[in-house]
Amino acid sequence: MNILVRPLSPFGAEVIGIDLEDEAALDGDISRTLRAAWVEHGILLFRGALHSEAVHLRLSRVFGEPQPSAVSRINDASNPYLMTLNQRPGDASKETFTLFEIDGERRTGWLGWHWDQSFTAEIVRGALLRMITPASFDGRTGFIDAAAAYDRLTPAMQRRIEGLEVVYHFTAAQEQNRFGFPRGLRVAQRNPKAEAALAQYRRDFPPVVHPLVITQQETGRKVLKLSPMHAQAILGMDPAESDALLEELADHLVDARFAYFHTWQADDGIVWDNWRTIHCATGVPFDVERLAQRTTLVGDYKLGRYLDPAERHGGPRRRFDD
C-alpha cells in the first residue's frame, strides 16, 4: 500500500491513501511510518477514513494503548475505551453545561487552549478524535505546535525560562482561567448544578507541578510545555513577576496565526501528540448537533509531580478529564 503524508499549514500532516477498513493496512512497516510521521508533524489527519469504532481503536493502537476515561459518564456504555462527546441541540441537562459568550457569539462545548490533564501528575501521551456527526456550523478543533512556539521565543526568553516549573490547579470554570484566554469570555447560561460540581472537581485534584520547558524525546527539540488552562503560577517566583511572565508566554503560545483549525467532516480522525501540542474547541451554537468519540492514549513523561509530596500515595483518584 502506497500512502502519502502531505503537510498541512501551518503544521501537521494529512495521511492519504490508507484503507483503514483493511485489517492488514496497519502492518509493521506502515505503523512505523505513521508513528514516525506523528513524531515529525505533531498531529495527523485521516480524512473520511474512520468509519467504525473498530477502526478507531485499531488506529489508536498504532500510537499508544487506549485507556478508559476516568469519567464514567462520558464513556461509551458498551466500550469504556471510547469517550463520547455529544452536543444535543438545546440540551442544557449536563451537570457541567455552560453556554459561553465570546465576542458576541454564544457557544456550548467551547474549550480554551490546553494540553490534556495538565492538572494531574501523570500526562497521557495523546488522543485520537473521530467525528461521527459534524456540526452544521463551526465546531472546529484548533491545534498549536508548542515546539515551534518555543523556537519563536527570543534566545533571551529561552534562557530565562529554562528550568522553571508551573503550578497547575484544576479550574473547571473556564472564565476563571487567567492566561491565554479571551478577555471578554463570560457565562451566558450554566446548569444550576454546575457550581457545586465544578467546586468538587477542584477539591478532588490537588495542585501539581510540571516543567515549563521539556525536550521531545525522539528529536531533542525543546517544547514550550505550557497549558494556559489550569496554569496558576511559576513555582517559587514573586506573584507579580509570575503573572507577567505567564501572560506573556501564554499570549505568545496561543497566537492564532500559527494554529491549524480543522473543519470536521464525517469520519474524519485526528491524532495528536499531547506532549508537544495544545488544542482547543471553538464550540457550537446551542441549537447545533455534534457527535464525536475519542480515545485517550496511555503514557507519562514522568516529569510531573504533586506540589505536596504527601499527595503522591494518598491523593484523590482522577474523575474528570478536560
TIRO-494859 format. One line per 4 residues: their letters; for each residue x negated, z, y negated of N, C-alpha, C. Coordinates in pm, whole numbers, plus 32768, in hexadecimal, padded with zeros to 4 digits. Layout:
N
a> X/Z/Y/X/Z/Y/X/Z/Y ~ ... .
//
This chain:
322
mnil> 7FAB/8000/8077/8000/8000/8000/7FA7/8000/7F84 ~ 7FBF/7FA2/7F2B/7F74/7F99/7EAE/7FC4/7FDE/7E40 ~ 7F8C/8046/7E07/7FCF/808B/7D9A/7F7D/807B/7D1B ~ 7FC4/807F/7CAC/7F86/8072/7C28/7F9D/80F3/7BDB .
vrpl> 7F35/8127/7B9F/7F3F/819B/7B48/7F2B/816A/7AB9 ~ 7F99/8164/7A6F/7F96/812A/79E8/7F9E/8198/797F ~ 7F3D/81A1/7924/7F3F/820B/78BF/7FBB/8205/7867 ~ 7FEE/827B/7844/8057/8288/77E1/8016/82A7/775A .
spfg> 8065/82A2/76F2/8031/82C1/766D/807D/833A/7634 ~ 8038/839E/7601/7FA7/83A7/75E6/7F57/83DE/765B ~ 7F98/840D/76C5/7F4D/8439/773A/7FAA/8438/77B2 ~ 7F71/8451/7829/7FBF/844B/78A4/7FB7/83C1/78E1 .
aevi> 7FFA/83AF/7953/7FF7/832E/7997/8077/831D/79E8 ~ 809C/829E/79FD/810D/8279/7A52/80D7/823D/7AD3 ~ 8110/8269/7B43/80E9/8234/7BC6/814D/81C7/7BEC ~ 811A/814F/7C06/816F/80DA/7C23/814C/80A3/7CAD .
gidl> 81B3/8079/7CF5/819C/8033/7D73/819A/808A/7DED ~ 81CB/8105/7DE4/81CE/815E/7E57/825E/8173/7E85 ~ 8278/8162/7F04/82FC/8176/7F3F/82FF/8200/7F7F ~ 8337/825F/7F38/8336/82E8/7F69/839B/82FF/7FD9 .
edea> 83F4/829F/7FF0/8450/82AB/8061/8406/8296/80E6 ~ 8395/8252/80E0/8343/823B/8155/82EE/82B8/816F ~ 8307/82FD/81DD/82C2/837A/81F8/822B/8366/8206 ~ 8202/82ED/8229/8172/82D2/8236/8131/82B1/81B0 .
aldg> 8183/82A7/8145/814C/827E/80C4/80EA/82E5/808C ~ 80F8/8361/80B6/80A1/83C9/8081/803A/83F3/80E9 ~ 7FF9/8390/8123/7F8F/83AD/8184/7F14/83E4/813B ~ 7EAA/8400/8183/7E37/8443/8149/7DFA/83FD/80D2 .
disr> 7DE4/837B/80DB/7DA3/8332/806E/7DF9/832F/7FF1 ~ 7E7B/8314/8002/7ED2/830C/7F8D/7EE4/8395/7F4E ~ 7EF1/83FC/7FA1/7EFC/8483/7F6A/7E81/84A7/7F18 ~ 7E0C/8484/7F49/7D90/84A0/7EFE/7D8C/8451/7E7C .
tlra> 7DBE/83D6/7E7F/7DC3/8385/7E05/7E1F/83C3/7D9E ~ 7E94/83F1/7DCC/7EF4/842F/7D71/7EBE/84B2/7D38 ~ 7E80/84FF/7D8D/7E4A/857F/7D5F/7DDB/8569/7CF7 ~ 7D85/8506/7D10/7D1B/84E7/7CB1/7D55/84B7/7C2C .
awve> 7DBF/8466/7C33/7DFF/8435/7BB8/7E3E/84A8/7B6B ~ 7E75/8508/7BB1/7EB2/857E/7B72/7E48/85CF/7B27 ~ 7DD7/85E2/7B66/7D69/862A/7B26/7D3A/85DE/7AAA ~ 7D33/855B/7AB4/7D02/850A/7A45/7D63/8508/79D0 .
hgil> 7DE5/84FC/79EE/7E47/84E0/7984/7E9D/8558/795C ~ 7EA9/85BF/79AD/7EF6/8636/7989/7F88/8631/79B0 ~ 7FC9/85BF/799F/8053/85AA/79CE/805A/8521/7A11 ~ 80B0/8517/7A77/80CB/8498/7AB8/8160/8480/7ABB .
lfrg> 8188/8408/7A94/8214/83DD/7A94/822E/8380/7B09 ~ 8299/839D/7B54/82C9/8345/7BBE/8355/8319/7B94 ~ 835D/829F/7B5D/83DA/8273/7B20/843B/823F/7B8A ~ 84B1/8280/7B8E/851C/8254/7BE8/84F7/825A/7C7B .
alhs> 849B/82B2/7CA2/8463/82AF/7D28/848A/8324/7D81 ~ 84C9/838B/7D47/84EC/8402/7D95/8583/8404/7DAC ~ 85AC/83D6/7E23/863B/83C3/7E3D/867A/8435/7E8C ~ 862B/8498/7EB4/8664/8502/7F07/8610/8581/7EFD .
eavh> 864A/85EF/7F2B/8601/866D/7F30/8589/8662/7F8E ~ 859C/861B/7FFD/852F/860D/805D/84B7/85C8/801F ~ 84CF/855D/7FD3/8463/8517/7F8F/8422/8572/7F27 ~ 8475/85BB/7EDE/8444/8617/7E78/83E2/867B/7EB5 .
lrls> 8407/86B8/7F23/83B1/871B/7F63/8334/86DB/7F9F ~ 8344/8665/7FD9/82D2/8620/8015/8269/8600/7FAC ~ 8295/85CD/7F3B/8237/85AC/7ECF/81F9/862A/7E94 ~ 8248/8695/7E89/8213/8712/7E52/819A/8741/7EA1 .
rvfg> 819F/8732/7F25/8134/8767/7F7A/80B1/871B/7F6D ~ 80B5/86A8/7F2B/8038/8662/7F0C/7FE5/86B5/7EA9 ~ 802A/86FC/7E51/7FE7/8740/7DE2/7FDC/87D7/7DF7 ~ 8028/880E/7E53/8023/889D/7E6D/8099/88C6/7EC3 .
epqp> 8092/893B/7EFB/80FF/896A/7F51/8171/89A1/7EFA ~ 81EC/8972/7F0E/825C/89A9/7EC0/8274/8A3C/7EE0 ~ 82A3/8A84/7E7C/82CA/8B0F/7E91/8356/8B23/7E56 ~ 83A6/8B7B/7E90/842B/8B95/7E59/8420/8BD3/7DCF .
savs> 847F/8BB3/7D7A/8488/8BF8/7CFB/84B5/8C88/7D16 ~ 847F/8CE6/7CCA/84A8/8D72/7CD9/8532/8D8B/7C9C ~ 8569/8D27/7C59/85ED/8D34/7C1B/8654/8CFC/7C7C ~ 8690/8D50/7CCB/86E9/8D20/7D35/8760/8CD4/7CFE .
rind> 878A/8CF3/7C82/8801/8CB2/7C4D/87ED/8C1D/7C31 ~ 876F/8BF0/7C24/875A/8B61/7C0C/871B/8B1B/7C83 ~ 8706/8B63/7CF1/86DA/8B22/7D6B/8750/8ADB/7DAB ~ 8733/8A67/7DE7/879B/8A20/7E30/87C7/8A75/7EA7 .
asnp> 8849/8A7D/7EBC/887F/8AD3/7F25/884E/8AAB/7FB0 ~ 8834/8A2A/7FC4/880C/89FB/8049/8775/89EB/8057 ~ 872B/89F6/7FE8/8699/89E6/7FF0/8658/8A33/7F7E ~ 8622/8AAA/7F98/85EB/8AFE/7F2D/856E/8AC5/7EEB .
ylmt> 8534/8A5A/7F24/84BE/8A1E/7EE8/84E1/89C1/7E74 ~ 8561/89AE/7E5D/858F/8958/7DF0/85D6/89AC/7D86 ~ 85AC/899D/7D0B/85EC/89DD/7C99/864F/897B/7C5C ~ 86CC/89A3/7C4C/8731/894B/7C13/8744/896A/7B7F .
lnqr> 8739/8903/7B2B/874A/890F/7A9A/87C3/88BB/7A73 ~ 8831/88FE/7A5A/88B0/88B8/7A4A/88F2/88E1/79C7 ~ 890A/887F/7971/8957/8896/78F7/89DE/8850/7906 ~ 8A48/88A1/7913/8ACF/886A/791D/8B0B/8861/7891 .
pgda> 8B4D/87F4/7872/8B85/87E4/77EB/8BE1/8858/77C6 ~ 8BC5/8895/7754/8C1C/88FE/7720/8C16/8981/776A ~ 8BB3/8994/77C1/8BAC/8A0D/7813/8B4D/8A72/77D3 ~ 8B85/8AE1/77A4/8B35/8B4B/7767/8B34/8BC8/77BD .
sket> 8B4F/8BB9/783E/8B61/8C2D/7895/8ADE/8C67/78CA ~ 8A70/8C1C/78C4/89F1/8C53/78F7/89CC/8CD1/78AA ~ 8997/8D30/78F5/8979/8DB3/78BB/8921/8DAA/783F ~ 88C0/8D4F/7841/8863/8D43/77D1/8881/8CC9/7779 .
ftlf> 88FC/8C93/7781/891D/8C1B/7733/8903/8C32/769E ~ 88BE/8BD1/7662/88A7/8BD2/75D2/88B4/8B44/759E ~ 88F9/8B36/752E/8901/8AB7/74E6/88B0/8AC7/7467 ~ 8844/8A7A/745D/87ED/8A83/73E9/8811/8A19/7381 .
eidg> 87F7/8A39/7304/8800/89D6/7299/8773/89BD/7266 ~ 874A/893E/726B/86C4/8916/7243/86D0/889F/71E5 ~ 86A7/88B0/716A/86AE/8844/7107/873A/8808/7101 ~ 879F/885E/7104/8829/8833/70F6/886A/8801/7176 .
errt> 881F/87F8/71E4/8856/87CC/7264/8864/8842/72C3 ~ 88D1/8844/730F/88E9/88B1/736E/88CA/8882/73FB ~ 8878/88D2/7442/884B/88AC/74C8/8850/8925/7526 ~ 8879/890A/75A1/8869/896B/760C/8800/8935/766D .
gwlg> 87C1/898D/76B6/8755/8963/770E/86D4/8947/76C4 ~ 86CB/8970/7646/8652/895A/75F7/85E8/89C0/761F ~ 856E/8992/7631/84FD/89EA/7650/8486/89C4/75F8 ~ 844B/8A26/75BA/83D5/8A0D/7568/835A/89F4/75BE .
whwd> 82EC/89CF/757D/8271/89AC/75C4/823A/8A26/760F ~ 8212/8A0F/768C/81E0/8A7C/76DF/819A/8A47/775B ~ 814E/8A9D/779C/8128/8A83/7827/816D/8AEC/787D ~ 8193/8AC3/78F5/81E9/8B15/7948/81A7/8B99/796F .
qsft> 81F7/8C03/7960/81D2/8C89/798D/815B/8CC3/7942 ~ 8150/8CA4/78C3/80E4/8CE0/7874/80F5/8D77/7869 ~ 816D/8DA8/7884/818A/8E37/7879/816E/8E82/78FC ~ 8132/8E3E/795E/810C/8E7F/79DC/8075/8E75/79EE .
aeiv> 803F/8EC8/7A44/7FAE/8EC9/7A58/7F80/8E56/7AB0 ~ 7FD9/8E1F/7B03/7FB6/8DB0/7B5A/7FFC/8D32/7B2A ~ 7FB0/8CC6/7B20/7FE2/8C4B/7AE1/7FF2/8BDD/7B49 ~ 806B/8BA5/7B54/8084/8B3B/7BB5/8034/8ABE/7B90 .
rgal> 8017/8A6D/7BF7/7FC0/89F8/7BE5/8005/8987/7B9B ~ 8084/8974/7BB4/80CB/8905/7B74/815C/8903/7B9E ~ 819F/8894/7B81/822C/8884/7BA2/824E/87F0/7BA7 ~ 82B7/87D0/7BF2/82E9/8748/7BFC/837E/874B/7BDC .
lrmi> 83A4/8708/7B70/842F/8702/7B43/846A/867C/7B67 ~ 84DF/867F/7BA6/8527/8605/7BCE/85AE/8602/7B86 ~ 85CB/8590/7B46/8648/8582/7AFE/86B2/8546/7B59 ~ 8723/858B/7B66/8794/855A/7BB7/87FB/8519/7B5C .
tpas> 882A/8562/7AF8/8888/852B/7A95/8848/8536/7A0C ~ 8812/84C9/79D7/87D4/84D1/7952/883C/84E5/78E5 ~ 8814/8524/787A/886E/8539/7808/8890/84B4/77C8 ~ 890B/84A9/779A/8934/842F/7753/88FB/842C/76C5 .
fdgr> 88CC/84A0/7697/888F/84A8/7612/881C/850C/7617 ~ 87A6/84DE/75F6/872C/852E/75F1/870F/856E/7679 ~ 86F8/85F2/767F/86D2/8630/76FD/8645/860C/7729 ~ 85EC/85F3/76C9/8564/85CB/76EB/850E/8645/770F .
tgfi> 84A1/8628/7753/843A/868D/776E/83B9/865E/772D ~ 837A/86B8/76E3/82FE/8696/769F/8286/86D7/76E2 ~ 8213/8693/76DD/8198/86C6/7718/8125/86B2/76B6 ~ 80CB/8713/76B1/8053/870A/765E/7FDA/8730/76B3 .
daaa> 7F6E/86E4/76A2/7EF3/86FA/76EB/7E9D/8761/769F ~ 7E91/87DA/76D8/7E48/8844/7694/7DB1/8831/769E ~ 7D81/87DC/76FA/7CF3/87BB/76FE/7CD0/8763/7687 ~ 7D24/86FF/766C/7D0D/86A9/75F8/7D1A/86F9/7577 .
aydr> 7D78/875B/7575/7D88/87AF/74FF/7D09/8800/74E4 ~ 7CC9/8831/754E/7C4A/8878/753C/7BE1/881A/7501 ~ 7BDB/87A0/7533/7B78/8740/7501/7B8C/8722/746D ~ 7C07/872D/743C/7C24/8710/73AF/7C01/8784/7352 .
ltpa> 7BE5/87F8/738B/7BBA/8868/7337/7B30/884C/72FC ~ 7B15/8886/7288/7A90/8879/724F/7A2D/88C8/72A5 ~ 79AF/88A0/72A5/794A/88EF/72EF/7949/8982/72C6 ~ 795E/899C/7246/795F/8A27/7217/79D1/8A75/7255 .
mqrr> 7A48/8A37/725F/7ABB/8A7B/729B/7AA5/8A8D/7331 ~ 7A6B/8A29/7372/7A4D/8A37/7401/79F3/8AAE/741B ~ 798F/8ABF/73C6/7935/8B31/73D7/797E/8BB5/73BA ~ 79D5/8BB4/7358/7A1B/8C2E/732F/7A75/8C64/739D .
iegl> 7AB8/8C0B/73E7/7B1C/8C39/7446/7AE5/8C4C/74D4 ~ 7A69/8C25/74EB/7A2D/8C36/756F/7A29/8CCB/7593 ~ 7A5E/8CEC/7605/7A5D/8D76/7635/7AD1/8DCB/7606 ~ 7B26/8D96/75AD/7B99/8DE3/757F/7C08/8DE3/75E9 .
evvy> 7C5C/8E4A/75E2/7CCC/8E57/7640/7D4D/8E6D/75F4 ~ 7DBC/8E3E/762E/7E3F/8E48/75EF/7E98/8EA7/7640 ~ 7EDE/8EFD/75F9/7F41/8F54/7636/7FC8/8F0D/7634 ~ 8009/8F06/76A7/808E/8ECB/76B3/80F1/8F36/76E1 .
hfta> 8169/8F2F/76A7/81D5/8F88/76D2/8257/8F39/76CB ~ 82A7/8F45/7732/831E/8EF2/7741/8376/8EF7/76C5 ~ 8395/8E81/768F/83EB/8E74/7619/8457/8E0F/763A ~ 84C1/8E3E/767B/852A/8DE2/76A9/857F/8DAE/7636 .
aqeq> 8591/8DFE/75CE/85DA/8DD0/7559/857B/8D78/7508 ~ 8587/8CF4/751D/851F/8C9A/74EB/850F/8C9C/7453 ~ 8578/8CBF/740D/856E/8CC4/737B/850F/8D32/734E ~ 84E8/8D8C/73AA/848C/8DF7/7388/83F9/8DD1/73A0 .
nrfg> 83E0/8D5E/73DD/8357/8D2E/73ED/8320/8D07/7364 ~ 82A7/8D31/7348/8273/8D25/72BF/8212/8CB2/72AA ~ 81DA/8C7A/7316/816F/8C17/7306/8197/8B92/7345 ~ 8189/8B25/72F8/81A3/8AA0/732E/8235/8A7F/7341 .
fprg> 828F/8ACF/7309/831E/8AB7/7316/8357/8A87/7290 ~ 83C5/8A3A/7293/8400/8A0A/7215/8424/8A7D/71B9 ~ 8400/8A71/713C/841B/8ADD/70DC/84B2/8AF3/70C9 ~ 8501/8A88/70D8/8590/8A93/70C0/85E4/8AAC/713C .
lrva> 85A6/8AD0/71AA/85F0/8AE8/7226/864C/8B60/7216 ~ 86CD/8B4C/7238/872B/8BBC/7230/8791/8BB2/72A0 ~ 87D0/8C21/72C0/8835/8C26/7329/88BD/8C06/72EE ~ 88FE/8B9E/7323/8985/8B7B/72F9/89EE/8BBF/7350 .
qrnp> 89CD/8BD4/73D0/8A2A/8C16/742D/89DA/8C4F/74A1 ~ 8A00/8CC2/74D1/89BC/8CFE/7543/8A21/8D4D/7595 ~ 8A15/8D46/7618/8A6B/8D93/7670/8A5C/8E27/764C ~ 8ACC/8E70/7637/8AC1/8EFE/7613/8A71/8F50/7676 .
kaea> 8A69/8F23/76F3/8A1D/8F6D/7758/8986/8F56/774B ~ 8960/8EF4/76FB/88D4/8ECB/76F8/8878/8F35/76BE ~ 88A4/8F7A/7657/884B/8FDA/7616/8817/9041/7679 ~ 8871/907A/76C9/8847/90DE/772B/87EE/90A1/7795 .
alaq> 8811/9026/77C1/87C2/8FE4/782A/8736/8FC6/77F9 ~ 872B/8F91/777E/86A8/8F6E/7749/8652/8FEA/7731 ~ 8691/9055/7705/8647/90D1/76F2/8613/9107/7777 ~ 8664/90FA/77E0/8639/9128/7863/85C4/90D6/7897 .
yrrd> 85CA/9051/7883/855B/8FFC/78AD/84D9/902A/786A ~ 84E1/904C/77EA/8468/9076/77A3/8431/90F8/77DF ~ 848B/9152/7804/845D/91CE/7842/8421/91B5/78CC ~ 8452/914F/7910/8425/9133/7999/8397/90FA/799F .
fppv> 8366/90C5/792F/82E3/9085/7930/8286/90C9/78CD ~ 822B/911A/78FE/81CB/915C/78A4/816C/90F6/7867 ~ 812E/9115/77F7/80D2/90B7/77B5/805E/9090/7810 ~ 8035/9012/7802/7FC5/8FDD/784F/7F60/8F9D/77F0 .
vhpl> 7EEB/8F80/7824/7E7E/8F47/77D4/7E49/8ECC/781A ~ 7E34/8E60/77CD/7DF9/8DE5/7801/7D8F/8DB2/779F ~ 7D29/8D6E/77D1/7CC2/8D37/7777/7CFD/8CCB/771D ~ 7CC8/8CBF/76A6/7CF4/8C59/7648/7CB7/8BD1/7667 .
vitq> 7C45/8BD1/76A8/7C02/8B56/76D1/7BE1/8B61/7765 ~ 7C03/8AFA/77B3/7BDA/8AF5/783F/7B92/8A71/7857 ~ 7B54/8A65/78CA/7B0D/89EC/78F0/7B55/89AB/7966 ~ 7B77/892B/7958/7BB7/88E4/79C6/7B55/88DC/7A3C .
qetg> 7B7F/8913/7AAC/7B22/8925/7B1B/7AE9/88A1/7B4E ~ 7B3C/8839/7B52/7B10/87BB/7B8E/7AB6/8768/7B34 ~ 7AC1/8779/7AAF/7A79/8721/7A52/7A18/8769/79F6 ~ 7A27/87EC/79E6/79D4/8834/7987/7A05/882B/78F8 .
rkvl> 7A78/87EB/78E0/7AAD/87E2/7858/7AE7/8868/782C ~ 7AD7/8888/77AA/7B13/8900/7772/7BA5/88E5/7750 ~ 7BF9/894D/775E/7C89/8944/7745/7CB1/89B1/76E3 ~ 7CFD/898D/767B/7D35/89F0/761F/7DAD/8A30/7666 .
klsp> 7D94/8A9E/76AB/7DF7/8AD9/7705/7E50/8B3A/76B8 ~ 7EA2/8B03/7660/7EFE/8B53/760F/7F8C/8B29/762D ~ 7FE0/8B88/764D/806F/8B6F/765A/80B4/8BA8/75DF ~ 80E7/8B54/7585/8128/8B8A/750D/819C/8BE8/752F .
mhaq> 81E7/8BC8/7597/8250/8C23/75C3/8211/8C9D/7604 ~ 823D/8D12/75DB/8214/8D94/7610/818E/8DC7/75D9 ~ 8143/8D77/758D/80C3/8DA7/7555/80DE/8E13/74ED ~ 8092/8E81/74F7/80A6/8EF3/749D/8030/8F0A/743F .
ailg> 7FB6/8F08/7475/7F43/8F2D/7423/7EC2/8F07/746A ~ 7E55/8EFD/741C/7DCF/8EF3/7454/7DA1/8F80/7476 ~ 7D7A/8F96/74F0/7D54/901B/751D/7CDF/9052/74CA ~ 7CF4/90CA/7492/7C8A/910F/744A/7C72/90E0/73BC .
mdpa> 7CC0/9080/738A/7CAA/904B/7304/7D08/908E/72A0 ~ 7CDC/909B/7224/7D31/90CD/71B9/7DB4/907E/71B6 ~ 7E28/90C1/71AC/7EA9/907A/71B5/7EB8/9006/7154 ~ 7E90/9018/70D7/7E9F/8FAC/7075/7E46/8F35/709A .
esda> 7DCA/8F50/70C3/7D70/8EE6/70EB/7DA3/8EA1/716A ~ 7DD7/8EF0/71C8/7E0E/8EBA/7244/7E84/8E5D/7228 ~ 7EE0/8E8A/71D4/7F55/8E37/71B5/7F2B/8DB3/7175 ~ 7ECD/8DBA/7118/7EA1/8D41/70D2/7E5F/8CE0/7133 .
llee> 7E0D/8D14/718F/7DC7/8CBD/71ED/7E29/8C7F/7250 ~ 7E86/8CCE/7286/7EE7/8C98/72E5/7F42/8C31/72A3 ~ 7F69/8C49/7227/7FBC/8BE8/71E1/7F71/8B64/71CD ~ 7EF3/8B6D/71A6/7EA4/8AF4/7192/7E91/8AA8/7216 .
ladh> 7E71/8AEF/7280/7E59/8AAE/7301/7EDA/8A74/733B ~ 7F48/8ABD/732F/7FC7/8A8D/7365/7FF6/8A10/731B ~ 7FEC/8A10/7297/8012/899A/724A/7FBB/8922/726E ~ 7F3D/893B/7285/7EE2/88D0/72B1/7F0C/889C/733B .
lvda> 7F2C/88F6/7396/7F4B/88D1/7420/7FCD/8882/742B ~ 8036/88AB/73E1/80BB/886F/73F4/80D4/87F7/7398 ~ 806D/87BD/7364/807A/8748/730D/80BC/86D6/735C ~ 8136/86B2/7334/8185/8650/7380/8146/85C4/7382 .
rfay> 80E8/85AB/732B/80A5/8529/732C/8059/8512/73AE ~ 8037/857E/73F3/7FE8/8574/746D/803A/8594/74EA ~ 80BF/8596/74DC/8117/85B9/754B/814F/853C/758E ~ 8160/8545/7610/81AD/84E0/765A/8238/851A/7672 .
fhtw> 829F/84D8/763D/8329/8500/7652/836A/849D/76B2 ~ 839A/84D2/7721/83D6/847B/7786/846D/8476/7778 ~ 84A2/83FC/776E/8532/83E5/7772/8559/83C8/7802 ~ 85A5/8420/783D/85BE/841E/78CD/8622/83B4/78F7 .
qadd> 8606/837B/796B/8665/8327/79B2/867C/8367/7A3B ~ 86E8/8340/7A7D/8706/8378/7B00/8693/8360/7B60 ~ 8672/83C7/7BAE/860C/83C3/7C17/857D/83BF/7BE2 ~ 8569/83D0/7B60/84E3/83E2/7B2B/84AA/8467/7B5A .
givw> 8427/846B/7B6C/83E3/84E8/7B89/8363/84F2/7B3A ~ 8343/8568/7B07/82C4/8580/7AC2/8287/85FF/7AFB ~ 8208/85F5/7B22/81BC/8669/7B4F/8155/8689/7AE5 ~ 814C/870A/7ABF/80ED/872F/7A57/8090/879E/7A86 .
dnwr> 801A/879D/7A49/7FB3/8800/7A62/7FCA/8874/7A02 ~ 7FF7/88E5/7A36/801B/8956/79E2/7FA1/899E/79A9 ~ 7F2B/8984/79DD/7EB2/89C0/79A7/7E78/896F/7934 ~ 7EA8/88F5/7923/7E6E/889D/78BE/7ED3/8874/7853 .
tihc> 7F53/886F/7873/7FB7/883B/7816/801A/88A7/77ED ~ 8057/8893/7779/80CD/88DE/7752/8141/887D/774C ~ 81BB/88B3/7755/8230/885C/7753/82A2/889F/7708 ~ 8306/8850/76E6/837C/8882/76A1/83F4/8830/76CD .
atgv> 846B/885F/76AD/84E7/8815/76C8/8536/880B/7646 ~ 8560/8792/7622/85A7/877E/75A4/8639/87A8/75AB ~ 866C/87C0/7627/86F5/87EC/7636/875B/877C/7620 ~ 87D9/87A2/762E/8847/8742/7620/88B7/8780/75CF .
pfdv> 890C/872F/7591/8983/8766/7552/89DB/87AE/75B8 ~ 8A2E/8808/7589/8A7E/885F/75DE/8ADB/8811/763B ~ 8B04/879A/7613/8B66/874F/7663/8B25/86E5/76BC ~ 8AA1/86ED/76D1/8A59/8689/7720/8A2E/86C5/77A6 .
erla> 8A3D/8677/7810/8A16/86A3/7895/8986/867A/78B3 ~ 8941/86D0/78FE/88B9/86B1/792C/889E/8703/79AA ~ 886A/86C2/7A11/884E/8706/7A8F/87C5/86DD/7AC2 ~ 8770/873F/7ADD/86E9/8725/7B10/86C6/878F/7B77 .
qrtt> 8660/8772/7BC6/8629/87D4/7C22/8591/87D7/7C11 ~ 8559/884C/7C31/84CA/885D/7C1C/848D/88AB/7C8F ~ 8417/8881/7CB8/83C6/88D3/7D11/8356/8913/7CBF ~ 832F/898C/7CE8/82C0/89D3/7CAB/824F/89D9/7D11 .
lvgd> 81D6/89BC/7CE5/8164/89AC/7D3F/810A/8A27/7D3C ~ 80ED/8A5D/7DB1/809D/8AD6/7DBF/8013/8AC3/7D83 ~ 7FE0/8B2C/7D47/7F57/8B28/7D16/7F3E/8B94/7CB0 ~ 7EC6/8BC5/7CA8/7EA1/8C27/7C44/7E0E/8C13/7C20 .
yklg> 7DF2/8C06/7B9E/7D66/8BEF/7B78/7D14/8C70/7B72 ~ 7D59/8CE2/7B8C/7D17/8D64/7B9E/7CCB/8D91/7B21 ~ 7D02/8D71/7AAD/7CC4/8D9C/7A2F/7D20/8DF8/79DF ~ 7D9E/8E03/7A09/7DFC/8E59/79C3/7DFA/8EE7/79FC .
ryld> 7E2C/8F45/79AB/7E35/8FCF/79D9/7E9F/9018/7987 ~ 7ECB/9089/79BA/7F24/90DF/796D/7ED4/9124/78FE ~ 7F13/9135/788A/7ED3/917C/781D/7EB6/920C/7847 ~ 7F14/9248/788E/7F03/92CE/78C6/7EDD/92BE/7959 .
paer> 7E61/92DE/797F/7E37/92CA/7A0B/7E8E/9312/7A6F ~ 7ED5/937B/7A46/7F2B/93C5/7AA2/7F9E/9371/7AD5 ~ 7FBF/9305/7A8C/802D/92AF/7AB5/8008/9255/7B2A ~ 7F88/924C/7B49/7F59/91EB/7BAC/7F9F/91FC/7C33 .
hggp> 7FAD/9277/7C5D/7FE7/928F/7CE1/8077/92C1/7CD9 ~ 809F/92F4/7C66/8124/932E/7C5F/8181/92E8/7BFF ~ 8158/9275/7BCB/81A9/922E/7B68/8227/91F4/7BA2 ~ 828A/91D4/7B4D/8309/919E/7B7C/82F8/9114/7BBB .
rrrf> 834E/90F4/7C14/8352/9070/7C51/8386/900B/7BEA ~ 8349/8F97/7BE2/8377/8F2F/7B86/8402/8EFF/7BAE ~ 8460/8EFC/7B4E/84E8/8ED6/7B6C/8517/8E5E/7B19 ~ 84C7/8E37/7ABB/84F4/8DCD/7A61/8483/8D6C/7A4A .
dd> 84A4/8CEB/7A44/8440/8C83/7A33/8465/8C2D/79BC ~ 840B/8C20/7958/842B/8BCF/78E3/841A/8B3D/7901 .
//
